[in-house]
Amino acid sequence: MDAYNSLSCHRDHLLEQYKGKPVSALPTPSFIVDMAVVRANCRRMLDRLDDLHIGLTFRPHVKTHKTVEISKLELGNGEKHNSIVASTIRELQGVLPLVATGVVKDALYGVPPAKSKISILEGIARQMVAYNAKLRLMIDSIDQLNMLKDYSTKNPGIPAWSIFLKVDIGDHRAGQEATSATFDSLVKEIITTTDKYVELHGVYVHRGSSYGSAGVYDAQAHLKLEVEGVKAAASVVRKYSSSRYVLSMGATPTAHIVSSEVKSWMKDLQTYGEVEIHAGNYALLDIQQVATGLVSPSDIAGKVVAEVLSYYADRDEYLIDAGVLALAREPGRIPGIAIVEGQPMSGSRWVLNRVSQEHGILGRRTDAVDGFMSADSIESVDPKWEIGDKIVLLPQHACITSSMYQWYFAVENGVVDEILLPWRGW
C-alpha cells in the first residue's frame, strides 16, 4: 500500500472518530479549515475579477492549501477559470484528477525546473496532453532554455515546452529585470529560435514584498509595480513578435485591490496581451494578511488547535503543545508567532511569544501595533485557562503552517465535517 492510500485509510478512521464533533474534541495540535470562510474568500476573489467585466483570467496558486477540494472552490469548479500554478512536482501530480475531469486545463510549474526533474515534468506534460490540457514551465535564463532544448533533442517526439518568462520587479527572489540585456537576449532567443522545442506563452511577475503592505494605497503601489513590470517585459517581447502573450501578475494583497479604481491599468495592459491575475494565500489567509489592512481576522480560515499544558504564575505565561513544528517561527508586523482567536491584534492580548520544537509559550502583550487599535481603546483580555483547555490559534503565515500537517480537519459551523488530505512532498 502506498503512502497516500495509507493516509486515506487513516483519514477514514479519523473521520469516523471525529465527524460531527466540535474542534475542542480534536487531538492537538491539529490544523482546522473553516470551509464556510474558505468558500467566502474564494467567491469574493472570483466576483472581484468578474465585476470588472474586462475579461481578466485567474490562476490561483495551490501551494498554500495543496488540496483538490479547495482548488475546485478557487476555480469555481472549472466553470469560472481553469488555470493553476504550483510550486512542487507533488502539487502538479495532485491536480491531475482535476485535469482528468476538465476542472484544470492549464498548470504552471512556478519555479525554474531543476535538471533532475525534467523527465518527471515530461511525464506530467504527456498525461495532461491526453486530456487536452497544458503544462507550462517557468524559466529565467538562456541556460535553462538550452537545457530544455537539449532534453528535447535527446528525446524526440515530446511536445514543445510552453514557457513563462520570470521577471524580477525588485524583490530579487527569481527572474531577470525586464530592462536588462540578459532578459532581452532571452526573449530574442526563445522567439526567434527555429526549432520546435519551446514556445513562449507569457511573462510572469510576483510582488512578494506586497505582503508588507499597510493599507489599500500601499497595496496599490505594489500593484502598480507589477503592472509596470509586465508592461516593460511585454514591450521587450513586442520587439521580436507582434503576437499576443499572457501577462501574469499578482500576489494576495495586490489581487485584493484589483477593482474599479485600477481598471484602467488592466485595460492598458490588455493592448499587449491577455491579462492574468495570480494569488495563493487568499483562500486561507493569516495574520500577515490581516496586517495589510485588506482583510480581517474573521477572514482567516486556517487555524491551529492546541492544548494548555501548564501555567507559570510567576511569569504569567502558559505552556501549550504547539511549537515550531506546528506553527513555524514566522515574524510579522503584528507581533507573535500566533495569536489566540478572539484576541485583539493590538493592545492587551495573549499571543504565542516563544516556541521550541514541540511546544510554545503564551504570554500577555499590552503594546499597540501601528495601524491597529491603540492599547487604551481595548478592554483587557484575561481568559484564565485551565490545564487541558483547548485554544484556537491564528497563524502568522498559513502557507508554512499548513504544510506541517498530514491532514486538515474541515469544519462546518464549528464541528468537523470532513478531513482533507493535502499533497505532501516535493
N, C-alpha and C positions, 0 to 999 in steps of 0.2 A: 504494500500500500504506500503511495507516495505521500509526501508531507501535506499537500493540500487536501487530499482525501482524508488523511488522518485528522486534520483540523476540522474538516466538515463533520466528521463523526463526533468529535468532541463538541463542536458547536451545537449539534442536535441534542446532545446530552445537557449542555448548559441551558439551552432554550427550554427544554422540558423542566429543568430545575428552577429557572428564574422568570419565565414568561408570566406576565401579569403582576409581578411583584414590584414594589417601589425601589428606587435606587438605594435606599437605606438598607435593603436586604442583600446588596451585591457584595461579593468579595472585594477586598481592597489590596492595592489600588486598582481601579477599573476606569476605562475610558468610556464615557457615555456620549451619545449623539442625540440631541433633541431634534427629531425628524420634522416636527412642525416648523421649527426655526430654520432648518436647512431648506425646506420647501419654500418658505417665505423669502429667504436670501436668494435662492435661485430664481424664483419668479420675479423678484424685484430687478435683478440684473437683466433678465430677458426682456422684461417690459420696458426698462430704461432704453435699451437699444432699439426696440420696436417703435417706441414713441417718437423717435426722431424721423421716421418714415423716409430714410435716405439709403436703406439697403446695406447697413453695416453687417458684416458677418462676425461670428463669435467663435473663439477657440478656447474653451476652458482648459485649465491645467489640472490634471488629475493627481498631482503629486501630494496634495495636502491630505486627501481622504483615501485615495487608492482603492476605490470600490466601484463595482458595477452599478449598485443601486443609486449612489449619488451622481455618478456620471450621467445616468439617464435623466435625472432631475435637472442637471446643468444644461443638457441639450434639449430639454422639452421632449424627451423620449425620441429624439431624432426628427421630430416634426418642425422644430424651430431651427436647429443648427445640427451639423453632423461632423464637426472637426474637433479634435482634441490635441493637446500637447502633453508629452510625458517626459519624465527625467530619467527613467530606468528601462532596461530591457523588460524587466518583470512587469512594469506597468503596461508596456506595449502588448505583452502576452496576455495580460489581464483583460484588456479591452477587446481581444479577438472575438469573444462571444457576442459582443455588441456589433462588431464588424459583420459577423455571420447573419445577424438579424437586421442589418441595414441601419442601425442607430448611429454607428460611426462609419464614415466613408473616407475619412482623411485623418491620419495620425502623424504628428510630428515628433521625432525624437529630438528633444530640446537641448541637447549638448553636442558639441562636435564629437563624432564617434571615435572610440578607440580602435586601433587597427585590429586588435584581437576580437572585436565584436562584429566586424563586418560580415562574416559568414552567417552569424545569427540574425543580423538585420536583413540579410538577403532572404533567409528563410521566412521571416515575418513578412517581408515585402511580397514574396510569392503567395503566401496564404491570403494576404489582403487582395492581391490582384484577382484571385479566384472568386472573390465576392465583389468585383468591380470597385474596390477601394484602393486607396493610395497611401503608401508610407513615404514620408518626407524626412530628409536629413538636414541638419544644420552644420554649416562649415564656416570657417573664418580665415582660411589660408590656402594658398596655392598648393602647399604640401599636402593638405587634406584632399584637395581636389585631385591631385595626381595620384594619391593613394587609392581613391575610388576608381579612377580610370585604370590604374594598374590591375586592380582586382577584377574589373570587368573584362579587361584584355585576357586575363588568365582563366576567366570563367565565362566563355562566350554564351550568348543566348539569354543572359539575365536582363530584366527590364532596366531601362535607363533610370539612374538615380535622380529623384526630384529634390531640388535643393533650395533651402532658405539660406541667405547670407546674413550672418550675425553681425550687427552693427553696434559699436560701442558709442554710447552717448554721454560718457563722462563717469560712469560707475567703475570702469576698468575691471569688470568681472570677466568678460569674454568679448570677443569681437574686435573688429577694426573700425577706426573712426572713418566716417564717410569722406572726410576731406583728405585722407592720407593717400599717398601714391600706391601703397600696398593694396588698399581697397580698390582703387581704380584698376590696377593690374589684375586683381582677382575677378572683377566684373568683366573686364575685357576678355580674359582667358575663358571664362565659363560661357560667355555669349558667342564669341567668335570661333570657338573650337569646332572643328569639322567632324569630330566623331559623334556617336550617338549614345555615349556612355552616361552623360549628365545633361540635365536640363534645369534652367533656372525657374523657380516658382515664385520667389518673392524675397523681400528683405524683412528683417525682424529686429525690433528693439524692445528693451525692457528696462524701465527706470526703477531698479530695486531700491534706490535711496528714497523713493517716494514713501516708503514705509515710515520715514521720519517726518512726514507732513504734519502740519499743525493747523488744520482747517481747510476750507474749500479753496481759498485763494492760493494757499501754499501748494495744494494738490494740483490746481490748475497750472501753476508754474512748472511743475514736473511734467504734466501732460503736454504743455507747450514744447518742452524739450523733446518729448517723444515725437510730436508732430514734426518739429524741425529736423529731427534725426532721420525719420523715414523719408521726409521730403528731400533731404540732402542726398540720401542713398539712392532714391528714385531718380534724382537728377543725373547722377553718375551713370545709372543703368540706361537712361534715355540717350546718353551719348553714343551708345553702341546698339541700341534696339528701340524701335518705336512700339514694340508690343507692350501690352498692359500686364503688370505683375501684381502680386499681392503685397500690400503694405501692412505688416502686422506689428501692432504696438500694444502696450498695456502693462498694468500691474493692478492689484486690487484697489489701491487708493485712486489711481488715475481713472480706472474703469468706473469707479463710483461717481465720478463727476462728469462723465460723458453725457451731456444733457443739452438742452436748447441753447444755453449760454455759449457752448463751444461748437455748435452745429456747423457754423461757417468754416471752422478749421477742418472738419471732416469732409465737407463738400469740396474744399480746395484740394485736399489730398486725392479725392476721387478723380481728379483730372489726370492723375498719374497712374492710377490703377485701383484695384479693389481694396477697400479699407477693412481690415480685420482687427478686432479687439481681443486681447487675451488677458486672463486673470485666473488665479487659482485659490487663494486663501479665502475668498469671499463667501464660500459655501459654509465653512465652519466658523471663521473669524476668531479673534483672540484679543488680548489686552493691547498688543501693539497696534492693532487696527482701531481700537477704541481711542487710543492716544492721538490718532489722526483727527479726531473730532467728526469723522464722517459716519460712524456707526455708534451704537450704544451697547452697554453691557448685555442688555436683553437680546441683542442680535447674535451673541456668541452661542453656537450650537454644540461645540466640542468641549467637554469638561472632564475633570478627573474626580472620582470619588475616593476619599482617603479616610482613615480611621485615626482617632485620637488615642495615643498610646500612654502619654504621661503629661503631668502638669508640674512646672517648676515655679513654685510660689515666689522664691527669692528673686527670680528673673522675670516673672510674669510671662512665661513662654510655655508653649505646648509642643510636644513631640508627636509627629504624625508619621504614618508608614508610607509616605511618598517623597522620594528624593530625586536625584539626578536621573535615575533610570525610569522614573515615572513622569517627570515634568521637564527634564533638561535643565540647563543653567543659563537661560537666555535673559540678557538685560533689556531694558526698555525705558522709555520716557516716564512711564508710570512705574515707580519703584516696586520691587518684589518679583520673585521667581513666579509667583502665582498670587491671586487674590481670592479670598473666600467669597463665594457667591452671596450676593445680597449686601456686601460691604461697599461703602463709597470708594471712588477712585482717589479721593483726596480727603484730608482731614483725619479724624480719629477712625482707625480701621485696623483689621487684622490681616496681615499678609504673610506669605511664606518668605522669610528673610534669608534663611540659610538652608543649604541642602548638602547632605552627604550622599553616598551612593544609593542607599535604600531607604533613607528617612530624611525628614526635614523639620525645621523649627519655625513654628508660627509665632510671630511677635506683633506687638502693637505699634502702630505708627500714628503720629499726630501731625505730620508735616502737610503743607499744602503743595499741590502739584500745579505748576503753571498751566493755565488753560482750563483748569477744573475748579470745582467749588473750593473756597477757602476753608481752612480748618475751623474757624469760629462760626461758620454757617451750617455746620453739620452736627447733628446730635451724636454724642459719644456712643459707640457700639461696644457692648460688654456682654458677650454671649454666655460666659461661664459654662464651657463644655465639660462634660464628664468623660472619664475613661470609657472607651468603647463607642462614643458618639461618632457618627459619620458626618463628614463635611464634604461640600462640593467646591472644587477649586476651578477658577478661570485661568487658563494657562497664558503665559506671555506670548508664546509662538506656537500656534496649532500645528503647523507643518512638522515641526520637530517632535512635539509632544505626542501627536497621534501615531508617529512611527515607532513608538516604544511598545505598542500593544499588538498582540496577535489577533485580537478580535475587539469589536466595539459593541457595546450594548446600545441598541437603537431604542429610544424611549419615546413613547406617545403618552401625553397627559400625565407625566410623572411616573409611569410604570413601563417595565420592559416589554417591548412588543416583538423585537427581532434581534438577531445577532448578525452583524456584518463581518465578513472575512476580508480584510484588506490584503492587497498584493504586497508580499514581503520579499526582500532581496534586491539584488542589482540587475 
